[in-house]
Amino acid sequence: MRAIRYAAYVLACCLVFYLAALAVATVYINVIGSTRVVDAEEDSQAIYGGVGPPAIIYGRRPLLQTGPELIVLGASDALVGLRPPELSSRLGGMRVHNLSLNSGRMADFETLVSLAYEIIPPRNRRNVTFVIGVFYGNFYGLRDSRNFGDSTILDAEAHRFGLYAGSGHSLRPRVPRALLPTFLLALRPIVIASESWHDLTSLYSSAIDAGLGIKHKKEFYPQALQKLPEAERRKVIMKLRLDDHDPNGKKYVLDPGRLQEMVNLAQRISAEGSRLIVVDLPIPSWHADEAPNFHLYQWEKRPYFSKLSAFPHVYYVNMQDGFADETFYDSTHPFPNATAQWAARLSTAIAPILRERD
């Protein structure tokens, strides 16, 4: 009897501690995170770390809301270039989410759509508009590789706490989907503790390296590039140019299968009753001029993208031209002070589309 009382006391203390941790984690997220929308860029930097996957897996609860919503998907160019606050302010305060990540594979984009639909209430799907930002590099791969088959960069994060099983197209939650938002909420203290521990160990390693005199190669970030003289900055940018080969010299080729995956994804979103806007994102002219694959993409995409208009509520927007080279800090990404131009161009193009169901 005494052992039972002791066990009950320990369990009660653990529950109180966990509830307190959950409350602290929730306040922490509400103070420094994006609570009204999902913003993989902001939440990755402020809360979850990484580039996209943790923020997307655990930060999807804002998708539970009803009403008109715009969900941006894509690779890192869409992540840093299409900022939710800038788009929202130009679209009458519409909720704008950004679930983009540091990957340009169609398999990842399809998984992102699945993760979004897991949380979006079925009755609100007709109020959702997906914006998928692409550039020619999303449709290229190695001639002798299918890019690791069906797996995606989201798989490892989805499996970290045992919340999901399977991988790629077969990734599925282990809990009933109706309970998934509750489990995501319950994991908050564990996720934040895990990321905090990772940050602490990284700081410790950096301090040890500094004490031992170990120097690491510095990386260029937008703010650093922006301060460089024009000639030096262009030299750095040229080194960052997307080449037509991987580091081992293997040639990248256009993969018609990826173009077809884009068509299949459009068909799926249309069948769900949502809207889809496929946006060809810009790259600097020096990149476009020197990349043969860019020009080949303009021709090869035609028969596939022409199929998009056959699906209800699926549209295409071309944003490839009209942006000065000086607004890019590398081969695809805009400087932070140039993202407002992307938002203005995109919002002007899609505003009439969004009004169609108003």
GILINBEL-V532281 format. One line per field, one symbol per residue. phi: phi as a letter, one per 20 degrees, with the letter a starting at -180 (. if undefined). psi: psi as a letter, one per 30 degrees, with the letter a starting at -180 (. if undefined). A space follows every 50 residues. Layout:
BEGIN
phi=???
psi=???
END
This chain:
BEGIN
phi=.ffffffffffffffffffffffffffgfffdddeececffffffecemm cogffffddeggfffdofbddecqeffffeedegfffffedmngfcdcdf bebdefffffffffffffdfggfdffeededdecbgffddbfgdbdlmme fcfeffffegdmfccmblfefbfedgffeggfffffegffffffffffff fffffffffffemeddffdedgffffefggfffffffffegfeecegenf eecfdgffffffffffffffffneeccedfeecffffffedgffffggef fgfeffffffefmccccddfdncfgfedebfbdefgedfffffffffffe gfffffdf
psi=eeeeeeeeeeeeeeeeeeeeeeeeeeeeeeefajfflkjeeeeeeeefaa ideeeeefgfeffflllkkkjklaafeeeffikeeeeeffhggkkkljgl lhkgkeeeeeeeeeeeffekkefgefgkkkjjkllfffglakegkghgbf llffeeeffeggfllalbfgkkkflkfffeeeeeeffeeeeeeeeeeeee eeeeeeeeeeefgkkkkklkleeeeffkleeeeeeeeeffkjlgllfggk kklkjfeeeeeeeeeeeeeeffgllkjkkjlllleeeeefjefeeeeeef fefefffeffkkhklkkjgflgkkeffkfaffkllegffeeeeeeeeeef eeeffeg.
END
